[in-house]
Amino acid sequence: MDYKAETDEWLMQQVQAGRRDCLEVLLRRYATPLLTYLHRVSGTHHAAEDLLQETFLLVWTKRQTFAGRGLFGSWVFQIATNCFRQSRRSHLRHLSRHDTGAQIDGVKCPGPDPSWLAVATEQQQQLETAISRLPEQQRMVLVLRHWNRLPFAEIARVIDCSEATVRSHLHHALKRLRRSMESCS
């Protein structure tokens, strides 16, 4: 059966009833945004993949705790955030600042000019380093807002704070990134 038109919340109700095929649909919908989020907050693609697996394992094992009062997206990002925090606290993973599969994220190369590519790669590495140096809360807010496009209210639910605090974290994160990038130029 094709579930593409169904809401996340309806699919989660089906998951609560034991329907693994509906969990697979949710996994396909959320794998990329969650992986992007976890990669940016953890600093490595490998750690992000492990955390993504842990997140969806918890979605399945804790499926009965989804009350349906909020959005599934907020709930799953909150689980991912808690998985990341738990991995940090227990020191199970040694996070590095650079992913061995370096890419130029979000920057399109206009042509085969190697000097432009080198500059773009260097700027991207500087940005990723600056993001990795942000305090954890600021980094999470920045990634959830700019890369995952969550509204402030949803981010507040995910990281368990007020909407005003989310806005403050974002303001301070952007201010630090600007200073950091200006010092690199």
MDAnalysis code that builds the backbone (N, CA, C; Angstrom):
import MDAnalysis as mda
import numpy as np

u = mda.Universe.empty(555, n_residues=185, atom_resindex=np.repeat(np.arange(185), 3), trajectory=True)
u.add_TopologyAttr("name", ["N", "CA", "C"] * 185)
u.add_TopologyAttr("resid", np.arange(1, 186))
u.add_TopologyAttr("resname", ["MET", "ASP", "TYR", "LYS", "ALA", "GLU", "THR", "ASP", "GLU", "TRP", "LEU", "MET", "GLN", "GLN", "VAL", "GLN", "ALA", "GLY", "ARG", "ARG", "ASP", "CYS", "LEU", "GLU", "VAL", "LEU", "LEU", "ARG", "ARG", "TYR", "ALA", "THR", "PRO", "LEU", "LEU", "THR", "TYR", "LEU", "HIS", "ARG", "VAL", "SER", "GLY", "THR", "HIS", "HIS", "ALA", "ALA", "GLU", "ASP", "LEU", "LEU", "GLN", "GLU", "THR", "PHE", "LEU", "LEU", "VAL", "TRP", "THR", "LYS", "ARG", "GLN", "THR", "PHE", "ALA", "GLY", "ARG", "GLY", "LEU", "PHE", "GLY", "SER", "TRP", "VAL", "PHE", "GLN", "ILE", "ALA", "THR", "ASN", "CYS", "PHE", "ARG", "GLN", "SER", "ARG", "ARG", "SER", "HIS", "LEU", "ARG", "HIS", "LEU", "SER", "ARG", "HIS", "ASP", "THR", "GLY", "ALA", "GLN", "ILE", "ASP", "GLY", "VAL", "LYS", "CYS", "PRO", "GLY", "PRO", "ASP", "PRO", "SER", "TRP", "LEU", "ALA", "VAL", "ALA", "THR", "GLU", "GLN", "GLN", "GLN", "GLN", "LEU", "GLU", "THR", "ALA", "ILE", "SER", "ARG", "LEU", "PRO", "GLU", "GLN", "GLN", "ARG", "MET", "VAL", "LEU", "VAL", "LEU", "ARG", "HIS", "TRP", "ASN", "ARG", "LEU", "PRO", "PHE", "ALA", "GLU", "ILE", "ALA", "ARG", "VAL", "ILE", "ASP", "CYS", "SER", "GLU", "ALA", "THR", "VAL", "ARG", "SER", "HIS", "LEU", "HIS", "HIS", "ALA", "LEU", "LYS", "ARG", "LEU", "ARG", "ARG", "SER", "MET", "GLU", "SER", "CYS", "SER"])
u.atoms.positions = np.array([
    [0.837, -1.183, 0.000],
    [0.000, 0.000, 0.000],
    [0.881, 1.246, 0.000],
    [0.423, 2.292, -0.677],
    [1.167, 3.537, -0.793],
    [0.709, 4.507, 0.289],
    [1.646, 4.901, 1.167],
    [1.321, 5.779, 2.292],
    [1.834, 7.195, 2.106],
    [2.227, 7.579, 0.911],
    [2.840, 8.890, 0.686],
    [1.943, 10.050, 1.084],
    [0.630, 9.902, 0.934],
    [-0.295, 10.993, 1.233],
    [-0.674, 11.060, 2.713],
    [-0.309, 10.062, 3.485],
    [-0.692, 10.021, 4.898],
    [0.191, 10.936, 5.735],
    [-0.374, 11.477, 6.799],
    [0.391, 12.342, 7.695],
    [1.350, 11.501, 8.534],
    [2.368, 12.159, 9.039],
    [3.334, 11.486, 9.915],
    [2.640, 10.961, 11.161],
    [1.719, 11.743, 11.688],
    [1.036, 11.352, 12.918],
    [0.170, 10.107, 12.698],
    [-0.506, 10.020, 11.553],
    [-1.301, 8.833, 11.246],
    [-0.390, 7.616, 11.108],
    [0.726, 7.818, 10.406],
    [1.676, 6.715, 10.246],
    [2.194, 6.250, 11.606],
    [2.452, 7.187, 12.512],
    [2.956, 6.817, 13.831],
    [1.903, 6.052, 14.622],
    [0.646, 6.394, 14.442],
    [-0.420, 5.611, 15.094],
    [-0.393, 4.164, 14.595],
    [-0.115, 4.006, 13.305],
    [-0.020, 2.658, 12.739],
    [1.206, 1.924, 13.290],
    [2.299, 2.662, 13.471],
    [3.511, 2.087, 14.059],
    [3.203, 1.628, 15.482],
    [2.456, 2.428, 16.219],
    [2.082, 2.048, 17.585],
    [1.277, 0.762, 17.605],
    [0.550, 0.509, 16.529],
    [-0.224, -0.726, 16.419],
    [0.633, -1.895, 15.927],
    [1.938, -1.643, 15.718],
    [2.847, -2.716, 15.323],
    [3.149, -2.802, 13.842],
    [2.755, -1.813, 13.060],
    [2.958, -1.829, 11.611],
    [4.358, -1.324, 11.261],
    [5.265, -2.234, 11.026],
    [6.648, -1.878, 10.691],
    [6.746, -1.214, 9.320],
    [5.847, -1.538, 8.400],
    [5.892, -0.918, 7.072],
    [5.662, 0.591, 7.163],
    [4.869, 1.035, 8.128],
    [4.652, 2.475, 8.316],
    [5.886, 3.131, 8.924],
    [6.618, 2.404, 9.769],
    [7.875, 2.932, 10.302],
    [8.874, 3.125, 9.168],
    [8.872, 2.230, 8.217],
    [9.766, 2.344, 7.067],
    [9.472, 3.622, 6.266],
    [8.194, 3.969, 6.130],
    [7.813, 5.197, 5.427],
    [8.337, 6.411, 6.192],
    [8.172, 6.413, 7.506],
    [8.678, 7.513, 8.329],
    [10.197, 7.594, 8.255],
    [10.844, 6.458, 8.256],
    [12.305, 6.433, 8.148],
    [12.739, 7.072, 6.835],
    [12.082, 6.732, 5.741],
    [12.430, 7.328, 4.450],
    [12.194, 8.841, 4.453],
    [11.130, 9.279, 5.084],
    [10.812, 10.714, 5.129],
    [11.830, 11.502, 5.951],
    [12.283, 10.921, 7.036],
    [13.097, 11.677, 7.991],
    [14.577, 11.332, 7.981],
    [14.991, 10.345, 7.228],
    [16.399, 9.929, 7.255],
    [17.341, 11.062, 6.860],
    [17.075, 11.731, 5.755],
    [17.983, 12.780, 5.290],
    [18.011, 13.984, 6.229],
    [16.849, 14.553, 6.621],
    [16.933, 15.695, 7.538],
    [17.569, 15.338, 8.884],
    [17.273, 14.160, 9.411],
    [17.875, 13.762, 10.684],
    [19.373, 13.516, 10.540],
    [19.760, 12.875, 9.443],
    [21.181, 12.616, 9.226],
    [21.956, 13.930, 9.090],
    [21.382, 14.894, 8.377],
    [22.014, 16.207, 8.241],
    [22.154, 16.873, 9.603],
    [21.089, 16.856, 10.370],
    [21.111, 17.448, 11.707],
    [22.160, 16.771, 12.586],
    [22.127, 15.459, 12.640],
    [23.056, 14.727, 13.499],
    [24.504, 14.886, 13.046],
    [24.714, 14.983, 11.734],
    [26.066, 15.205, 11.230],
    [26.587, 16.564, 11.682],
    [25.751, 17.562, 11.591],
    [26.184, 18.912, 11.960],
    [26.398, 19.063, 13.466],
    [25.590, 18.403, 14.279],
    [25.798, 18.547, 15.722],
    [26.887, 17.629, 16.250],
    [27.092, 16.488, 15.617],
    [28.117, 15.554, 16.111],
    [29.479, 15.816, 15.501],
    [29.511, 16.309, 14.277],
    [30.778, 16.627, 13.634],
    [31.288, 15.557, 12.694],
    [30.724, 14.364, 12.729],
    [31.191, 13.318, 11.817],
    [30.015, 12.574, 11.198],
    [30.226, 12.137, 9.992],
    [29.182, 11.386, 9.296],
    [28.981, 10.018, 9.953],
    [30.078, 9.394, 10.356],
    [29.997, 8.072, 10.990],
    [29.160, 8.128, 12.267],
    [29.449, 9.109, 13.128],
    [28.684, 9.258, 14.368],
    [27.218, 9.544, 14.051],
    [26.962, 10.368, 13.039],
    [25.593, 10.706, 12.658],
    [24.823, 9.466, 12.212],
    [25.465, 8.603, 11.456],
    [24.795, 7.372, 11.015],
    [24.453, 6.481, 12.203],
    [25.385, 6.356, 13.148],
    [25.114, 5.562, 14.352],
    [23.951, 6.156, 15.144],
    [23.960, 7.473, 15.290],
    [22.901, 8.144, 16.038],
    [21.556, 8.039, 15.329],
    [21.565, 8.062, 14.001],
    [20.320, 7.897, 13.247],
    [19.728, 6.513, 13.503],
    [20.587, 5.498, 13.491],
    [20.108, 4.141, 13.782],
    [19.544, 4.046, 15.200],
    [20.249, 4.639, 16.161],
    [19.763, 4.640, 17.538],
    [18.421, 5.355, 17.634],
    [18.292, 6.466, 16.917],
    [17.055, 7.243, 16.941],
    [15.880, 6.390, 16.476],
    [16.022, 5.723, 15.331],
    [14.894, 4.946, 14.821],
    [14.668, 3.655, 15.588],
    [15.694, 3.142, 16.218],
    [15.488, 2.009, 17.119],
    [14.631, 2.460, 18.304],
    [14.925, 3.648, 18.826],
    [14.125, 4.187, 19.933],
    [12.709, 4.541, 19.494],
    [12.552, 5.037, 18.263],
    [11.198, 5.312, 17.768],
    [10.372, 4.029, 17.837],
    [10.970, 2.920, 17.444],
    [10.252, 1.645, 17.471],
    [10.017, 1.157, 18.898],
    [11.080, 1.155, 19.707],
    [10.938, 0.600, 21.057],
    [10.107, 1.492, 21.974],
    [10.109, 2.795, 21.731],
    [9.350, 3.742, 22.566],
    [8.098, 4.246, 21.855],
    [7.635, 3.517, 20.853],
    [6.520, 3.985, 20.031],
    [5.261, 4.277, 20.836],
    [5.057, 3.580, 21.929],
    [3.842, 3.804, 22.726],
    [3.886, 5.121, 23.494],
    [5.068, 5.745, 23.601],
    [5.164, 7.014, 24.327],
    [4.781, 8.210, 23.465],
    [4.625, 8.003, 22.160],
    [4.185, 9.098, 21.292],
    [2.706, 9.340, 21.570],
    [2.417, 10.491, 22.166],
    [1.049, 10.773, 22.597],
    [0.196, 11.384, 21.497],
    [0.828, 11.844, 20.420],
    [0.071, 12.428, 19.325],
    [-0.375, 13.859, 19.582],
    [0.075, 14.461, 20.711],
    [-0.301, 15.850, 21.006],
    [0.468, 16.827, 20.136],
    [1.693, 16.481, 19.781],
    [2.517, 17.360, 18.957],
    [2.787, 16.717, 17.612],
    [3.695, 17.329, 16.900],
    [4.064, 16.801, 15.596],
    [5.084, 15.682, 15.734],
    [4.982, 14.696, 14.869],
    [5.938, 13.600, 14.875],
    [7.346, 14.128, 14.631],
    [7.489, 15.105, 13.731],
    [8.804, 15.660, 13.417],
    [9.508, 16.204, 14.645],
    [8.794, 16.930, 15.481],
    [9.392, 17.448, 16.718],
    [9.807, 16.306, 17.633],
    [8.958, 15.308, 17.735],
    [9.218, 14.165, 18.611],
    [10.471, 13.415, 18.159],
    [10.594, 13.159, 16.866],
    [11.739, 12.392, 16.376],
    [13.033, 13.213, 16.476],
    [12.961, 14.527, 16.257],
    [14.155, 15.362, 16.435],
    [14.549, 15.419, 17.904],
    [13.562, 15.379, 18.792],
    [13.866, 15.364, 20.222],
    [14.566, 14.054, 20.598],
    [14.121, 12.959, 20.043],
    [14.781, 11.675, 20.292],
    [16.214, 11.718, 19.772],
    [16.398, 12.250, 18.570],
    [17.742, 12.356, 17.991],
    [18.641, 13.238, 18.860],
    [18.095, 14.337, 19.348],
    [18.856, 15.238, 20.217],
    [19.257, 14.522, 21.497],
    [18.335, 13.778, 22.077],
    [18.650, 13.031, 23.298],
    [19.687, 11.944, 23.046],
    [19.615, 11.288, 21.903],
    [20.637, 10.286, 21.547],
    [22.008, 10.941, 21.451],
    [22.061, 12.110, 20.809],
    [23.329, 12.825, 20.691],
    [23.854, 13.209, 22.065],
    [22.995, 13.771, 22.899],
    [23.428, 14.180, 24.243],
    [23.914, 12.987, 25.057],
    [23.204, 11.877, 24.951],
    [23.605, 10.678, 25.687],
    [24.963, 10.173, 25.208],
    [25.195, 10.214, 23.912],
    [26.485, 9.756, 23.394],
    [27.609, 10.669, 23.863],
    [27.320, 11.969, 23.967],
    [28.319, 12.905, 24.477],
    [28.602, 12.629, 25.950],
    [27.557, 12.464, 26.731],
    [27.728, 12.268, 28.167],
    [28.484, 10.989, 28.472],
    [28.181, 9.943, 27.799],
    [28.796, 8.656, 28.114],
    [30.129, 8.442, 27.398],
    [30.516, 9.368, 26.572],
    [31.804, 9.305, 25.857],
    [31.979, 7.999, 25.075],
    [30.902, 7.538, 24.438],
    [30.977, 6.310, 23.658],
    [31.652, 6.523, 22.317],
    [31.570, 7.778, 21.849],
    [32.152, 8.063, 20.539],
    [33.179, 9.168, 20.663],
    [34.247, 9.052, 19.927],
    [35.251, 10.102, 19.876],
    [34.971, 10.911, 18.611],
    [34.396, 12.088, 18.855],
    [33.987, 12.917, 17.729],
    [35.164, 13.739, 17.237],
    [35.317, 13.773, 15.921],
    [36.366, 14.605, 15.350],
    [35.730, 15.814, 14.680],
    [36.526, 16.787, 14.361],
    [35.988, 18.003, 13.745],
    [35.848, 17.894, 12.242],
    [36.561, 16.975, 11.626],
    [36.535, 16.900, 10.168],
    [36.053, 15.539, 9.722],
    [35.158, 15.534, 8.799],
    [34.678, 14.303, 8.193],
    [35.638, 13.946, 7.062],
    [36.017, 12.659, 6.972],
    [36.951, 12.273, 5.916],
    [36.327, 12.405, 4.532],
    [35.026, 12.432, 4.465],
    [34.350, 12.606, 3.180],
    [33.995, 14.065, 2.971],
    [34.978, 14.940, 2.985],
    [34.733, 16.376, 2.880],
    [34.003, 16.721, 1.586],
    [33.038, 17.643, 1.733],
    [32.262, 18.090, 0.588],
    [32.163, 19.597, 0.639],
    [31.706, 20.186, -0.432],
    [31.406, 21.606, -0.439],
    [29.897, 21.695, -0.303],
    [29.457, 21.857, 0.915],
    [28.042, 21.795, 1.247],
    [27.339, 23.087, 0.876],
    [26.412, 22.992, -0.056],
    [25.602, 24.136, -0.407],
    [26.283, 25.155, -1.310],
    [27.501, 24.877, -1.759],
    [28.215, 25.817, -2.622],
    [28.401, 25.152, -3.977],
    [27.869, 25.767, -5.014],
    [27.998, 25.200, -6.351],
    [29.215, 25.795, -7.051],
    [29.989, 24.936, -7.621],
    [31.179, 25.367, -8.347],
    [30.753, 25.828, -9.742],
    [31.073, 27.073, -10.117],
    [30.594, 27.583, -11.401],
    [31.292, 26.976, -12.605],
    [32.388, 26.349, -12.419],
    [33.096, 25.779, -13.551],
    [34.311, 25.006, -13.092],
    [35.140, 24.604, -14.017],
    [36.269, 23.755, -13.675],
    [37.475, 24.503, -13.100],
    [37.291, 25.763, -12.673],
    [38.400, 26.557, -12.161],
    [38.877, 26.003, -10.820],
    [40.051, 25.377, -10.776],
    [40.536, 24.760, -9.537],
    [40.789, 25.767, -8.415],
    [41.180, 27.003, -8.756],
    [41.430, 27.979, -7.699],
    [40.126, 28.354, -6.979],
    [39.023, 28.461, -7.743],
    [37.737, 28.757, -7.123],
    [37.329, 27.599, -6.219],
    [37.531, 26.397, -6.686],
    [37.192, 25.217, -5.908],
    [37.996, 25.175, -4.612],
    [39.266, 25.522, -4.669],
    [40.111, 25.526, -3.478],
    [39.613, 26.558, -2.464],
    [39.252, 27.746, -2.934],
    [38.750, 28.798, -2.045],
    [37.419, 28.359, -1.422],
    [36.522, 27.816, -2.227],
    [35.227, 27.370, -1.718],
    [35.397, 26.255, -0.689],
    [36.308, 25.335, -0.947],
    [36.561, 24.244, -0.014],
    [37.118, 24.780, 1.300],
    [38.032, 25.719, 1.216],
    [38.615, 26.313, 2.423],
    [37.556, 27.065, 3.226],
    [36.705, 27.828, 2.545],
    [35.650, 28.556, 3.241],
    [34.669, 27.595, 3.913],
    [34.346, 26.506, 3.227],
    [33.428, 25.526, 3.795],
    [34.041, 24.884, 5.038],
    [35.321, 24.569, 4.985],
    [35.989, 23.978, 6.147],
    [36.027, 24.970, 7.305],
    [36.266, 26.249, 7.009],
    [36.277, 27.269, 8.050],
    [34.895, 27.385, 8.696],
    [33.848, 27.349, 7.872],
    [32.492, 27.433, 8.394],
    [32.175, 26.225, 9.265],
    [32.500, 25.024, 8.797],
    [32.227, 23.822, 9.581],
    [33.001, 23.827, 10.892],
    [34.232, 24.311, 10.863],
    [35.017, 24.419, 12.089],
    [34.365, 25.415, 13.038],
    [33.933, 26.550, 12.502],
    [33.278, 27.565, 13.332],
    [31.990, 27.014, 13.942],
    [31.211, 26.273, 13.174],
    [29.978, 25.669, 13.685],
    [30.304, 24.658, 14.774],
    [31.332, 23.852, 14.562],
    [31.678, 22.823, 15.553],
    [32.156, 23.432, 16.867],
    [32.629, 24.672, 16.842],
    [33.112, 25.342, 18.054],
    [32.005, 26.066, 18.822],
    [30.823, 26.148, 18.234],
    [29.707, 26.776, 18.939],
    [29.329, 25.934, 20.153],
    [28.825, 26.569, 21.200],
    [28.286, 25.793, 22.318],
    [27.170, 24.873, 21.811],
    [27.011, 23.746, 22.453],
    [26.087, 22.704, 21.992],
    [24.681, 23.226, 21.701],
    [24.088, 23.989, 22.624],
    [22.725, 24.488, 22.424],
    [22.643, 25.405, 21.208],
    [23.611, 26.294, 21.051],
    [23.618, 27.200, 19.908],
    [23.755, 26.427, 18.605],
    [24.616, 25.428, 18.592],
    [24.822, 24.617, 17.387],
    [23.534, 23.890, 17.024],
    [22.852, 23.305, 18.016],
    [21.607, 22.583, 17.743],
    [20.544, 23.514, 17.174],
    [20.388, 24.684, 17.785],
    [19.386, 25.641, 17.314],
    [19.703, 26.078, 15.889],
    [20.953, 26.402, 15.627],
    [21.362, 26.836, 14.293],
    [21.039, 25.774, 13.243],
    [21.391, 24.543, 13.512],
    [21.171, 23.462, 12.547],
    [19.677, 23.202, 12.361],
    [18.931, 23.139, 13.462],
    [17.493, 22.883, 13.344],
    [16.776, 24.004, 12.590],
    [17.217, 25.235, 12.776],
    [16.548, 26.364, 12.130],
    [16.970, 26.514, 10.667],
    [18.271, 26.518, 10.403],
    [18.733, 26.841, 9.051],
    [18.820, 25.643, 8.121],
    [19.141, 24.478, 8.629],
    [19.253, 23.330, 7.735],
    [17.992, 22.486, 7.722],
    [17.291, 22.432, 8.856],
    [16.075, 21.627, 8.911],
    [14.808, 22.469, 8.857],
    [14.971, 23.788, 8.888],
    [13.880, 24.747, 8.723],
    [12.713, 24.537, 9.699],
    [13.036, 24.145, 10.911],
    [11.989, 23.997, 11.921],
    [11.612, 25.370, 12.457],
    [10.332, 25.581, 12.750],
    [9.919, 26.840, 13.365],
    [10.451, 26.926, 14.804],
    [10.529, 28.145, 15.324],
    [11.081, 28.357, 16.659],
    [10.338, 27.539, 17.719],
    [9.021, 27.469, 17.616],
    [8.233, 26.726, 18.611],
    [8.614, 25.245, 18.616],
    [8.832, 24.675, 17.438],
    [9.215, 23.262, 17.360],
    [10.624, 23.045, 17.918],
    [11.531, 23.970, 17.631],
    [12.898, 23.865, 18.153],
    [12.855, 23.914, 19.674],
    [12.018, 24.784, 20.225],
    [11.883, 24.889, 21.680],
    [11.443, 23.554, 22.276],
    [10.540, 22.858, 21.608],
    [10.103, 21.537, 22.079],
    [11.230, 20.522, 21.988],
    [11.981, 20.575, 20.881],
    [13.049, 19.601, 20.659],
    [14.132, 19.715, 21.723],
    [14.559, 20.940, 22.024],
    [15.669, 21.086, 22.976],
    [15.188, 21.447, 24.376],
    [13.876, 21.459, 24.588],
    [13.272, 21.635, 25.901],
    [13.647, 22.965, 26.557],
    [13.281, 24.048, 25.881],
    [13.489, 25.386, 26.440],
    [12.416, 26.300, 25.872],
    [12.444, 27.556, 26.269],
    [11.432, 28.495, 25.778],
    [11.784, 28.963, 24.358],
    [10.777, 29.488, 23.686],
    [10.976, 30.025, 22.344],
    [11.927, 31.222, 22.374],
    [11.820, 32.035, 23.428],
    [12.718, 33.188, 23.569],
    [14.169, 32.731, 23.712],
    [14.379, 31.653, 24.422],
    [15.730, 31.113, 24.592],
    [16.263, 30.603, 23.260],
    [15.408, 29.975, 22.472],
    [15.809, 29.500, 21.142],
    [16.262, 30.683, 20.294],
    [15.482, 31.750, 20.291],
    [15.834, 32.944, 19.510],
    [17.153, 33.543, 19.993],
    [17.354, 33.542, 21.288],
    [18.603, 34.061, 21.851],
    [19.793, 33.198, 21.435],
    [19.624, 31.875, 21.521],
    [20.701, 30.968, 21.094],
    [21.052, 31.194, 19.632],
    [20.029, 31.366, 18.785],
    [20.279, 31.582, 17.363],
    [21.005, 32.909, 17.141],
    [20.564, 33.951, 17.817],
    [21.210, 35.260, 17.692],
    [22.695, 35.161, 18.051],
    [22.987, 34.545, 19.182],
    [24.374, 34.435, 19.633],
    [25.202, 33.522, 18.718],
    [24.591, 32.462, 18.212],
    [25.302, 31.565, 17.293],
    [25.695, 32.296, 16.017],
    [24.750, 33.043, 15.443],
    [25.042, 33.778, 14.212],
    [26.091, 34.859, 14.447],
    [26.021, 35.506, 15.587],
    [27.003, 36.531, 15.935],
    [28.407, 35.914, 16.036],
    [28.512, 34.759, 16.691],
    [29.808, 34.077, 16.811],
    [30.330, 33.615, 15.453],
    [29.430, 33.103, 14.624],
    [29.851, 32.651, 13.288],
    [30.355, 33.823, 12.459],
    [29.661, 34.950, 12.509],
    [30.121, 36.124, 11.763],
    [31.512, 36.537, 12.210],
    [31.712, 36.634, 13.520],
    [33.045, 37.015, 14.054],
    [34.109, 36.014, 13.622],
    [33.772, 34.750, 13.702],
    [34.735, 33.706, 13.348],
    [35.092, 33.766, 11.869],
    [34.099, 33.958, 11.012],
    [34.364, 33.996, 9.571],
    [35.098, 35.280, 9.185],
    [34.800, 36.379, 9.866],
    [35.502, 37.630, 9.586],
    [36.978, 37.516, 9.969],
    [37.260, 36.822, 11.052],
    [38.652, 36.676, 11.489],
    [39.443, 35.777, 10.539],
    [38.755, 34.947, 9.772],
    [39.427, 34.062, 8.814],
    [39.772, 34.786, 7.519],
    [39.067, 35.895, 7.234],
    [39.273, 36.573, 5.956],
    [40.485, 37.462, 5.975],
])
